[in-house]
């Protein structure tokens, strides 16, 4: 009997079960092959099937096993620092299309959930980025104005409106986007797999891909037990590109740094606290580099997380840090107990811009979610499927670049957590605008 050990988390404890599909064995053929069954790969599979193309997804572990099933579940329709005007200045018309893709990414995800009635604890009640200092309010205003220029419904909230949203005066104002929200990420990944299979896609799990290459007019993908031939290829492995098969795509794997992101959940809050703290149930992540973020799940637990430096007793230290941060912002809450603590990789790069790569004829990949992969990965999956099924590139939000591996990737990866110290220092500096 096949089995894949799934990382323990609140999501693993609450998401609907999904039987593991059969590994790839023997020789198969398809039109589009997708490597990776996270949000990008499964979204691509759904779109390819909707467009009438045969598609096979090959997954090294199980649907949602990687970052897609381990994150906080916030649906955020902007990126960490990649601003709209910079996309346009870098990539021209492709940059404009990318801005539209990012700005619409929350709606794309929630519309997909509604279209197929996915049971993923989806709540499209907005995403709020409160400013942690008066100077950061100016930065929020600048970001709001930038997104409004491109027609998106960003709103600037003042200090009182911020306090009304959060139930505390710990922050100073900030940017609100009504198209964001939150989901149970592992439930969403499993539901996307269900929908993809219902539409006719084939999914092979427990099938790490060890190589892919272009031979003649087709892509040839190999696992330990099987071979798959396809006209088009989508590599959708992001932060885990080098984790299961280090030689799969080394240049792409070395162009991002996998950084552990820690998540955790409190006990369910009682009605009195629930109605006072974040009464509108928005998703929240503030302007700190050493980020403070939280939202409710369907059982009224606060889902939060954090990061700490060093490798000693990390889970316990990050648990205490996140609990203290919540107590600092919400004194009535006290220092909460955390019932679940888990982690997974996010793919970081030097300037926090996602990268789209062309692997060859009808071959595509992207990496570098930088902590914004839920909405972005879903929308990019759809876009990559359109590219792989014949839509002209000049109609798509795919600003193509060449991979730029970090020169000493192992060193950068080892010392990436020290970046947190720099972020903390920056958090204490006001922004000069």
C-alpha positions in Angstrom: 0.0 0.0 0.0 1.3 3.4 -0.9 1.9 6.0 1.8 3.4 9.4 2.1 4.1 10.8 5.5 2.3 14.2 5.8 3.8 17.0 7.9 1.7 17.5 11.1 -0.2 20.8 11.2 -3.6 22.2 11.9 -4.4 21.9 8.2 -3.4 18.2 8.2 -5.7 17.7 11.2 -8.7 19.5 9.6 -8.5 19.2 5.8 -10.7 16.5 4.2 -8.8 13.3 3.5 -7.8 12.5 0.0 -6.7 9.0 -1.1 -3.2 9.0 -2.7 -3.2 8.5 -6.4 -1.1 5.8 -8.1 2.6 6.6 -8.8 3.7 6.9 -12.4 4.7 3.5 -13.8 5.7 2.4 -17.2 5.4 4.8 -20.2 2.6 7.3 -20.6 1.9 10.1 -23.0 -0.1 13.4 -22.5 -0.4 16.8 -24.0 0.7 18.9 -21.0 2.8 17.6 -18.1 2.9 19.5 -14.8 5.6 18.8 -12.2 4.3 19.6 -8.8 0.8 19.3 -7.2 0.6 22.6 -5.3 -1.5 25.6 -6.1 0.4 26.5 -9.3 0.4 22.9 -10.7 -3.2 22.1 -9.8 -4.5 25.5 -11.1 -2.6 24.8 -14.3 -4.1 21.3 -14.6 -7.6 22.7 -14.1 -7.1 25.4 -16.7 -5.6 23.0 -19.3 -8.5 20.7 -18.9 -11.0 23.5 -19.3 -9.2 24.4 -22.5 -9.6 20.8 -23.7 -6.1 19.5 -23.4 -4.9 16.2 -21.9 -2.9 16.9 -18.7 -0.9 14.8 -16.3 0.4 16.1 -12.9 3.4 14.3 -11.4 4.0 15.0 -7.7 6.9 13.8 -5.6 4.9 13.5 -2.4 1.2 14.3 -2.3 -1.1 17.1 -3.4 -0.5 20.1 -1.1 2.5 18.4 0.7 4.8 21.4 0.1 4.3 25.1 0.7 0.8 25.0 -0.6 -0.4 22.9 2.3 1.7 24.5 5.1 1.3 28.2 4.8 -0.9 30.6 6.8 -3.7 30.5 4.3 -3.8 34.3 3.6 -5.0 35.3 0.2 -3.0 38.5 -0.5 -3.5 40.2 -3.9 -0.3 42.2 -3.8 3.3 41.2 -3.4 5.8 42.0 -0.6 7.8 44.7 -2.3 7.3 44.3 -6.1 5.3 47.5 -6.8 3.2 48.0 -9.9 5.2 50.8 -11.4 8.4 48.8 -11.1 6.9 45.9 -12.9 6.0 48.2 -15.8 9.4 49.9 -15.9 11.2 46.5 -15.9 9.0 44.6 -18.3 6.9 47.1 -20.3 3.6 45.6 -21.6 4.3 42.2 -20.0 4.8 44.1 -16.7 1.4 45.8 -17.1 -0.2 42.4 -17.7 1.6 41.0 -14.6 0.3 43.9 -12.5 -3.3 43.0 -13.6 -2.6 39.4 -12.8 -1.4 40.2 -9.3 -4.2 42.7 -8.6 -6.9 40.2 -9.8 -5.3 37.2 -8.1 -7.5 37.2 -5.0 -10.7 37.2 -7.1 -9.2 34.5 -9.4 -8.7 32.2 -6.4 -12.1 32.8 -4.8 -13.9 32.7 -8.1 -12.3 29.2 -8.7 -13.5 28.1 -5.2 -17.0 29.3 -6.0 -17.1 27.8 -9.5 -16.4 24.3 -8.2 -17.9 24.6 -4.7 -14.5 23.8 -3.1 -14.8 23.0 0.6 -11.8 25.1 1.7 -13.0 27.3 4.5 -12.8 30.2 2.1 -13.6 33.7 3.4 -13.2 36.6 1.0 -13.5 39.3 3.7 -10.4 41.3 2.8 -6.7 41.6 3.5 -5.3 44.4 5.7 -1.8 45.6 6.0 -1.6 47.8 9.2 1.3 50.2 9.5 3.6 49.6 12.5 4.8 53.2 12.6 3.5 56.7 11.5 6.1 56.7 8.8 4.9 53.4 7.4 1.4 55.0 7.0 3.0 57.2 4.4 4.3 54.1 2.7 0.8 52.6 2.8 -0.6 55.7 1.2 1.9 55.4 -1.6 1.1 51.8 -2.2 -2.6 52.5 -2.2 -2.2 55.2 -4.7 -0.1 53.0 -6.9 -2.6 50.2 -7.0 -5.5 52.6 -7.5 -3.8 54.0 -10.6 -4.2 50.5 -12.1 -7.8 50.3 -11.2 -7.7 48.1 -8.1 -9.8 48.7 -5.0 -7.0 49.4 -2.4 -8.1 51.7 0.4 -6.1 53.7 3.0 -7.4 53.4 6.5 -6.6 56.0 9.2 -5.7 55.2 12.8 -9.4 55.0 14.0 -10.5 52.8 11.1 -7.5 50.6 11.7 -8.4 50.2 15.4 -12.0 49.4 14.4 -10.8 46.7 12.0 -8.3 45.1 14.4 -9.9 45.8 17.8 -6.7 47.5 19.1 -4.8 50.8 18.7 -1.5 49.0 18.4 -1.1 50.0 14.7 -1.4 53.4 13.0 -3.5 53.0 9.9 -2.7 51.0 6.8 -3.7 49.5 3.4 -6.9 47.5 3.0 -7.8 45.3 -0.1 -11.3 43.9 -0.1 -10.5 41.2 -2.6 -8.2 39.3 -0.2 -9.1 36.9 2.5 -8.1 33.4 3.7 -8.6 29.7 3.2 -7.5 26.4 4.7 -4.6 25.9 2.3 -4.3 22.1 2.5 -8.1 21.7 2.0 -7.8 24.0 -1.0 -5.0 22.0 -2.5 -6.9 18.7 -2.1 -10.0 20.2 -3.5 -8.1 21.5 -6.5 -6.8 18.0 -7.0 -10.3 16.7 -6.8 -11.6 19.2 -9.4 -8.6 18.5 -11.7 -9.3 14.8 -11.6 -13.1 15.4 -12.1 -12.3 17.4 -15.2 -10.2 14.5 -16.5 -6.6 15.3 -15.5 -4.4 12.4 -14.4 -2.4 12.9 -11.1 0.5 10.6 -10.1 1.6 11.1 -6.5 4.6 9.6 -4.7 6.5 10.0 -7.9 9.5 12.3 -7.6 10.7 13.5 -11.0 14.4 12.9 -11.4 14.8 14.5 -14.8 13.2 16.2 -17.7 14.6 17.0 -21.2 13.5 18.1 -24.6 13.9 15.3 -27.2 12.8 16.2 -30.6 9.3 17.7 -30.4 8.4 16.5 -27.0 9.4 16.6 -23.3 10.5 13.4 -21.6 10.0 13.3 -17.9 11.4 10.4 -15.9 10.7 9.1 -12.4 12.2 6.0 -10.7 9.4 3.9 -12.1 8.1 5.6 -15.1 8.5 7.8 -18.2 6.0 10.4 -19.4 6.1 12.1 -22.8 4.4 15.4 -23.4 4.2 18.2 -25.9 4.3 20.9 -23.2 5.9 21.1 -19.7 5.1 23.3 -16.6 7.6 23.1 -13.7 5.6 24.1 -10.6 7.9 23.3 -7.7 9.0 26.8 -6.5 10.8 26.6 -3.1 10.9 22.8 -3.3 12.6 22.6 -6.7 15.8 21.3 -5.3 14.5 19.4 -2.3 13.3 16.1 -3.5 15.5 15.8 -6.6 18.5 18.1 -6.3 19.5 17.6 -10.0 16.1 18.3 -11.4 16.6 22.0 -12.3 19.7 23.1 -10.5 20.0 26.6 -12.0 16.4 27.4 -11.0 16.7 25.8 -7.6 19.8 27.9 -6.8 18.1 31.1 -7.9 15.8 31.1 -4.8 16.6 30.4 -1.2 14.2 28.1 0.7 13.5 29.8 4.0 11.5 28.1 6.8 8.3 29.9 7.6 6.7 28.9 10.9 3.0 28.8 11.5 0.9 28.1 14.6 -2.6 28.1 15.9 -4.2 29.2 19.3 -7.0 27.5 21.0 -10.4 28.6 19.6 -11.3 32.0 21.0 -14.5 32.5 23.0 -17.3 34.7 21.6 -16.4 37.6 23.8 -12.9 37.9 22.5 -13.8 36.8 18.9 -16.2 39.8 18.6 -13.6 42.2 20.0 -10.4 41.1 18.3 -10.6 41.3 14.5 -14.4 41.3 14.4 -14.5 41.3 10.5 -12.3 38.2 10.3 -9.9 39.8 7.7 -6.5 38.4 6.9 -3.8 40.6 8.5 -0.1 41.0 7.9 1.7 44.2 8.9 4.4 46.3 7.4 7.3 44.9 9.5 10.1 43.0 7.9 9.9 40.8 11.0 6.3 40.3 10.1 3.4 40.1 12.4 0.5 38.3 10.8 -2.7 36.6 11.9 -6.3 35.6 11.0 -9.0 33.3 12.1 -9.7 29.8 10.9 -13.2 28.3 10.6 -13.0 27.1 14.3 -12.1 30.7 15.5 -8.5 29.9 16.2 -6.0 32.7 15.5 -3.5 31.4 13.0 -0.2 33.3 13.3 3.5 32.6 13.1 6.9 34.1 13.0 10.6 33.7 12.6 13.7 33.5 14.9 17.4 33.4 14.3 19.5 30.3 15.0 18.8 26.6 14.9 18.5 25.8 18.6 15.0 24.9 19.9 13.4 26.9 17.1 9.9 25.6 17.3 9.6 26.5 21.0 11.3 29.9 20.6 9.1 30.9 17.7 6.0 29.7 19.6 6.9 32.0 22.5 7.7 34.9 20.3 4.4 34.7 18.3 2.4 34.3 21.5 4.1 37.3 23.1 3.5 39.4 19.9 -0.3 38.6 20.0 -0.4 39.5 23.7 1.4 42.8 23.1 -1.2 43.8 20.4 -4.3 42.4 22.2 -3.9 42.7 26.0 -7.3 41.1 26.7 -6.1 38.0 24.9 -3.2 37.4 27.3 -0.4 35.1 26.2 -2.2 32.4 24.3 -1.3 28.7 24.2 -0.4 27.3 20.8 -2.0 23.9 20.1 -0.3 23.4 16.7 3.1 24.5 15.4 4.4 23.6 11.9 6.7 24.9 9.2 7.5 24.8 5.5 9.7 26.5 3.0 9.0 29.7 1.1 11.1 30.6 -1.9 13.0 33.9 -1.4 15.1 35.8 -3.9 17.3 38.9 -3.6 14.8 41.5 -4.8 11.6 39.7 -3.9 10.3 39.7 -7.5 8.8 36.4 -8.8 10.6 35.0 -11.8 9.1 33.4 -14.9 11.4 31.2 -17.0 11.1 29.5 -20.3 12.7 26.1 -20.3 12.4 25.5 -24.0 9.7 25.1 -26.6 6.4 24.9 -24.7 8.3 24.6 -21.4 7.6 27.0 -18.5 8.5 27.5 -14.8 8.2 30.2 -12.1 9.8 30.6 -8.7 10.1 33.2 -6.0 6.8 33.5 -4.2 8.4 35.5 -1.3 5.6 34.6 1.0 2.8 35.6 -1.4 2.3 32.2 -3.1 -1.4 31.4 -2.4 -3.1 33.9 -4.7 -0.1 34.4 -7.0 0.6 30.7 -7.5 -3.0 30.1 -8.4 -3.2 32.9 -11.0 0.2 32.0 -12.5 -0.8 28.4 -12.8 -3.7 29.5 -14.9 -1.5 31.7 -17.0 1.2 29.1 -17.5 -1.5 26.6 -18.7 -2.7 29.2 -21.2 0.8 29.5 -22.5 1.3 25.8 -22.7 -1.9 25.3 -24.6 -1.2 27.8 -27.3 -2.2 31.3 -26.2 0.2 33.8 -27.6 2.9 35.0 -25.2 2.1 38.7 -26.0 -1.3 38.2 -24.5 -0.1 36.7 -21.2 1.3 38.0 -17.9 4.6 36.2 -18.3 7.6 38.5 -18.1 10.3 36.0 -19.0 13.8 36.2 -17.6 16.8 33.8 -17.4 17.6 32.1 -14.1 20.3 33.8 -12.0 21.6 31.3 -9.5 23.2 32.7 -6.3 27.0 32.2 -6.7 27.4 30.4 -3.4 23.9 29.1 -2.9 24.7 26.7 0.0 26.3 29.5 1.9 23.5 32.0 1.2 21.0 29.3 2.2 22.8 28.5 5.4 23.0 32.1 6.6 19.7 33.4 5.2 18.1 33.4 8.7 20.5 36.1 9.7 18.6 38.4 7.3 16.0 38.6 10.1 18.4 40.7 12.2 18.7 43.3 9.4 14.9 43.3 9.0 14.4 44.0 12.7 16.8 47.0 12.5 14.9 48.3 9.5 11.6 48.0 11.3 12.8 50.7 13.7 13.6 53.2 11.0 11.1 55.6 9.6 10.6 55.7 5.8 11.6 58.9 4.1 9.2 59.6 1.2 
